[in-house]
Amino acid sequence: MSESVRFDRAAEFYDQTRAISADAMARTTELLASEFDGRGRVLEVGVGTGLLALPLHDAGVPLAGLDLTEAMVRKLLEKSGGEPPFPLVLGDATRMPLADAAFGGAYLRWVLHLIPDWQRVLAETVRVVRPGGVFLVELGAYDEERFAVQRRFGEIVGVSLDPVGLNWAEYGALDAEMGGHGATLRILPVVHEVWEDALRDFLDGIEQGRYSWTWQVPDDVRRRVTSELRPWAAERFGPLDEVRRSTLPQVWRAYDLPG
């Protein structure tokens, strides 16, 4: 089985690849904080640079963070002024160095596609959350234009860009796995992420190797393929410098664990 994707190389630019507008972040923070209110300390699985954890911490949610990559955690510490804002643990999400029933809840965002044994991540999360707790999951996705560019990149290179873990759209597999742990599903109110940018920015990110799905491709090949992608994308979607307004629903799934 392949290994989980490590993000050592991405610490300095990770937040740009997972960008979320200030408005959507505020609404996401409010939504998650309301779910975790009164539950005690909550774990973020794959806390990374603290993109979501730091706003939740500022909102008063007691947190702990787990991540596989030391460079990402160092970036979180840099953003928080050098001192840990909450307990941080370096560890593998499939073998969490954490006690049973240690948390009142847990959450993860854009993580399960990076871990081959994603089912084990769910089992470990259920283990460390107390009975009656809640586990929130957002799988993440691109909009249709970016998915099309990604697919075309894979076609030109001749490699599969399927994630090593749970695919973006496999909500059925996620729900079934959590159902096997006795969890009850709730779909939380949708947070619509609206942003304005140019497709050139995404193509620049591919050329620079910012996205984990490009890392299996040698640098020279990646740059060559991006030069082929630019005219293809311009013909299909229009001027690459044109700033477009995009909307992507952020759908959080809440799994209530049996008490």
Backbone torsions as a table, in degrees:
resi	resn	phi	psi	omega
1	MET	NA	138.7	179.6
2	SER	-68.9	161.4	-177.7
3	GLU	-85.6	161.6	173.2
4	SER	-63.3	149.5	-179.6
5	VAL	-78.2	123.6	178.4
6	ARG	-94.3	146.7	-172.9
7	PHE	-113.8	30.3	178.5
8	ASP	-53.3	-44.4	-175.5
9	ARG	-73.7	-13.8	-170.4
10	ALA	-101.0	-1.0	-171.4
11	ALA	-57.3	-38.5	-174.9
12	GLU	-76.0	-23.9	-177.7
13	PHE	-121.9	6.7	-175.1
14	TYR	-56.3	-45.5	-176.3
15	ASP	-59.5	-30.8	178.6
16	GLN	-68.9	-32.9	-178.6
17	THR	-80.7	-15.7	178.4
18	ARG	-117.0	31.3	-172.3
19	ALA	-58.3	141.9	176.2
20	ILE	-142.4	136.3	-176.0
21	SER	-64.9	158.6	179.9
22	ALA	-59.7	-38.7	-179.3
23	ASP	-67.0	-46.1	179.9
24	ALA	-66.3	-35.7	177.6
25	MET	-64.9	-41.2	179.4
26	ALA	-63.1	-42.2	-179.9
27	ARG	-70.9	-36.1	176.5
28	THR	-65.4	-43.9	178.8
29	THR	-60.2	-44.6	179.2
30	GLU	-63.1	-41.6	-178.8
31	LEU	-63.3	-48.5	-177.8
32	LEU	-70.5	-38.8	179.1
33	ALA	-61.0	-37.0	178.9
34	SER	-67.3	-35.2	177.8
35	GLU	-68.7	-33.7	-175.1
36	PHE	-94.5	-3.2	-177.2
37	ASP	-57.6	126.4	176.2
38	GLY	79.4	5.4	-176.3
39	ARG	-95.3	-3.9	-176.6
40	GLY	83.8	-156.5	-174.6
41	ARG	-69.8	140.8	-175.4
42	VAL	-121.6	142.8	-178.8
43	LEU	-103.1	131.6	165.8
44	GLU	-98.1	122.1	177.1
45	VAL	-87.9	115.7	-174.2
46	GLY	81.4	54.3	-173.6
47	VAL	-67.7	-25.4	175.0
48	GLY	56.8	-130.9	-177.7
49	THR	-87.0	4.9	-179.8
50	GLY	81.3	21.5	-177.4
51	LEU	-52.1	-44.0	178.5
52	LEU	-101.4	-32.3	-176.7
53	ALA	-64.6	-40.2	-177.3
54	LEU	-65.4	-44.0	173.8
55	PRO	-62.0	-38.3	177.8
56	LEU	-65.9	-39.9	175.8
57	HIS	-60.4	-44.9	178.8
58	ASP	-63.1	-27.5	178.8
59	ALA	-82.0	-1.2	175.8
60	GLY	96.5	10.3	178.8
61	VAL	-82.5	122.3	176.5
62	PRO	-69.3	124.3	-171.3
63	LEU	-125.1	163.2	161.3
64	ALA	-141.4	152.1	-178.0
65	GLY	-128.5	139.0	177.1
66	LEU	-120.5	133.6	175.7
67	ASP	-151.1	152.2	-178.6
68	LEU	-82.8	-24.9	-167.1
69	THR	-109.3	117.9	-177.5
70	GLU	-63.2	-37.6	-178.5
71	ALA	-62.3	-35.9	178.6
72	MET	-67.9	-42.2	179.3
73	VAL	-66.3	-38.1	175.9
74	ARG	-60.2	-37.1	177.6
75	LYS	-65.7	-40.0	176.1
76	LEU	-58.8	-45.6	-179.9
77	LEU	-63.3	-38.9	177.4
78	GLU	-61.5	-44.0	-179.6
79	LYS	-66.4	-28.8	-176.9
80	SER	-94.8	9.0	176.3
81	GLY	93.7	9.6	175.0
82	GLY	102.0	-19.8	-179.9
83	GLU	-108.0	142.6	178.0
84	PRO	-62.1	123.6	179.2
85	PRO	-76.4	-16.7	179.2
86	PHE	-161.3	167.5	-178.4
87	PRO	-58.9	132.9	179.6
88	LEU	-124.2	135.3	-177.1
89	VAL	-128.4	127.3	171.0
90	LEU	-85.4	123.3	-178.2
91	GLY	-177.6	165.8	-179.4
92	ASP	-85.9	129.1	-178.3
93	ALA	-67.2	-17.0	177.1
94	THR	-86.7	-9.0	178.3
95	ARG	-145.1	68.1	-172.5
96	MET	-67.3	126.9	177.4
97	PRO	-80.8	57.7	-173.9
98	LEU	-134.5	151.4	-177.4
99	ALA	-74.5	155.0	173.5
100	ASP	-59.5	143.2	171.9
101	ALA	52.8	38.3	-176.4
102	ALA	-85.2	-15.0	-171.8
103	PHE	-130.6	152.6	176.5
104	GLY	-83.3	-14.8	179.0
105	GLY	-169.1	174.2	178.5
106	ALA	-155.5	162.4	175.9
107	TYR	-154.8	160.6	172.3
108	LEU	-150.7	151.8	-179.2
109	ARG	-139.4	125.7	176.1
110	TRP	55.1	53.7	-176.6
111	VAL	-126.7	-43.5	-168.1
112	LEU	-65.4	-22.0	177.4
113	HIS	-71.4	-13.8	-176.1
114	LEU	-94.5	-4.6	-170.7
115	ILE	-124.6	114.9	-178.7
116	PRO	-56.2	-46.6	-178.3
117	ASP	-92.2	59.3	-176.3
118	TRP	-65.9	-26.9	177.6
119	GLN	-62.0	-36.7	178.9
120	ARG	-67.7	-33.0	175.5
121	VAL	-60.4	-43.3	179.4
122	LEU	-64.1	-43.6	-179.6
123	ALA	-62.9	-41.6	178.8
124	GLU	-65.8	-38.9	178.9
125	THR	-65.2	-43.1	176.7
126	VAL	-60.1	-37.9	-179.9
127	ARG	-63.0	-41.9	-173.4
128	VAL	-87.5	-6.9	176.8
129	VAL	-97.7	137.3	-178.4
130	ARG	-65.3	151.1	172.9
131	PRO	-53.6	137.1	-177.3
132	GLY	86.2	-1.1	178.4
133	GLY	-78.9	-177.4	-178.1
134	VAL	-131.0	144.9	179.3
135	PHE	-125.3	121.0	-177.6
136	LEU	-107.3	136.1	-176.4
137	VAL	-134.8	133.7	170.5
138	GLU	-129.5	116.2	-172.9
139	LEU	-74.6	-30.5	-178.6
140	GLY	83.3	159.1	-179.8
141	ALA	-173.3	164.1	169.2
142	TYR	-94.9	168.7	169.3
143	ASP	-79.9	175.1	-172.4
144	GLU	-63.9	-37.8	179.6
145	GLU	-61.7	-45.8	-177.2
146	ARG	-71.2	-35.1	173.5
147	PHE	-61.4	-41.5	180.0
148	ALA	-64.0	-41.6	178.2
149	VAL	-64.3	-42.4	178.7
150	GLN	-60.9	-46.1	179.5
151	ARG	-60.6	-42.1	-179.7
152	ARG	-64.9	-38.3	175.4
153	PHE	-56.6	-47.6	179.7
154	GLY	-63.4	-37.9	179.0
155	GLU	-64.3	-43.3	-178.5
156	ILE	-66.9	-43.8	-178.1
157	VAL	-72.4	-30.3	-178.5
158	GLY	81.8	30.3	177.7
159	VAL	-127.0	156.3	175.7
160	SER	-80.7	132.6	177.2
161	LEU	-103.7	14.0	175.7
162	ASP	-60.1	138.7	-179.9
163	PRO	-64.8	156.6	179.2
164	VAL	-72.5	-18.9	-178.6
165	GLY	-112.8	-139.7	-177.6
166	LEU	-71.7	128.7	-179.6
167	ASN	-68.3	157.0	-174.9
168	TRP	-52.5	-43.1	-170.4
169	ALA	-95.8	7.0	-173.6
170	GLU	-85.1	56.8	178.6
171	TYR	-66.4	-33.4	179.5
172	GLY	-61.3	-42.9	178.9
173	ALA	-65.8	-39.3	178.1
174	LEU	-63.9	-47.7	-179.0
175	ASP	-63.0	-40.9	-179.1
176	ALA	-65.1	-41.4	-179.2
177	GLU	-64.6	-43.7	179.1
178	MET	-69.6	-33.1	175.3
179	GLY	-61.8	-32.8	176.9
180	GLY	-66.0	-20.1	175.5
181	HIS	-93.5	8.1	178.1
182	GLY	82.2	11.9	-176.9
183	ALA	-79.6	149.9	175.9
184	THR	-106.9	129.7	-174.8
185	LEU	-87.3	137.1	166.2
186	ARG	-130.1	138.9	174.1
187	ILE	-96.9	120.1	-177.8
188	LEU	-78.7	160.2	178.0
189	PRO	-53.9	136.3	-176.1
190	VAL	-69.9	136.4	171.1
191	VAL	-103.8	115.4	-178.7
192	HIS	-86.6	114.1	177.5
193	GLU	-84.9	117.9	179.8
194	VAL	-118.1	127.2	178.1
195	TRP	-145.2	163.2	178.6
196	GLU	-124.1	122.5	175.8
197	ASP	-158.8	175.1	179.0
198	ALA	-104.4	147.0	179.8
199	LEU	-62.6	-25.1	176.8
200	ARG	-57.0	-34.8	-179.6
201	ASP	-61.7	-41.9	178.7
202	PHE	-65.4	-42.9	179.0
203	LEU	-65.8	-37.4	175.2
204	ASP	-60.9	-39.9	178.9
205	GLY	-64.2	-36.8	175.9
206	ILE	-65.1	-47.6	-179.2
207	GLU	-59.1	-36.0	-178.1
208	GLN	-85.5	-4.4	177.8
209	GLY	73.4	36.7	-177.8
210	ARG	-80.0	-20.5	-172.9
211	TYR	-103.7	136.8	-173.4
212	SER	-60.8	-28.0	-179.2
213	TRP	-72.9	-7.8	175.4
214	THR	-94.8	-7.9	-168.9
215	TRP	-73.7	-18.3	178.5
216	GLN	-78.6	-7.2	-176.1
217	VAL	-102.3	131.1	177.1
218	PRO	-55.1	150.4	-174.6
219	ASP	-57.4	-44.0	-177.3
220	ASP	-66.6	-37.0	177.8
221	VAL	-67.8	-42.8	179.7
222	ARG	-59.6	-43.3	-179.6
223	ARG	-67.2	-39.3	178.8
224	ARG	-65.0	-44.3	-179.1
225	VAL	-64.6	-37.3	178.6
226	THR	-63.4	-37.0	178.1
227	SER	-64.6	-30.6	174.8
228	GLU	-75.4	-33.5	-178.2
229	LEU	-67.6	-34.2	-173.3
230	ARG	-59.7	-53.0	178.0
231	PRO	-65.0	-35.1	177.4
232	TRP	-61.2	-46.1	-178.9
233	ALA	-67.3	-37.8	179.7
234	ALA	-65.5	-40.3	178.9
235	GLU	-67.1	-36.8	-175.7
236	ARG	-82.7	-37.8	-171.1
237	PHE	-115.5	-8.6	-179.7
238	GLY	101.8	-174.3	-175.0
239	PRO	-53.1	130.6	-175.8
240	LEU	-70.6	-24.4	180.0
241	ASP	-84.9	-7.6	-178.8
242	GLU	-68.9	125.3	179.3
243	VAL	-78.0	123.0	-177.6
244	ARG	-112.1	148.6	175.6
245	ARG	-97.0	121.8	-176.8
246	SER	-120.8	147.9	177.5
247	THR	-129.1	129.1	179.5
248	LEU	-134.1	122.7	179.6
249	PRO	-73.0	132.3	173.4
250	GLN	-99.9	110.4	-173.4
251	VAL	-110.9	109.2	176.9
252	TRP	-90.8	131.9	175.6
253	ARG	-102.2	129.1	177.8
254	ALA	-105.8	126.1	177.2
255	TYR	-111.8	108.8	178.5
256	ASP	-82.2	121.2	-177.0
257	LEU	-83.2	148.4	-179.3
258	PRO	-63.7	142.7	-177.9
259	GLY	-96.2	NA	NA
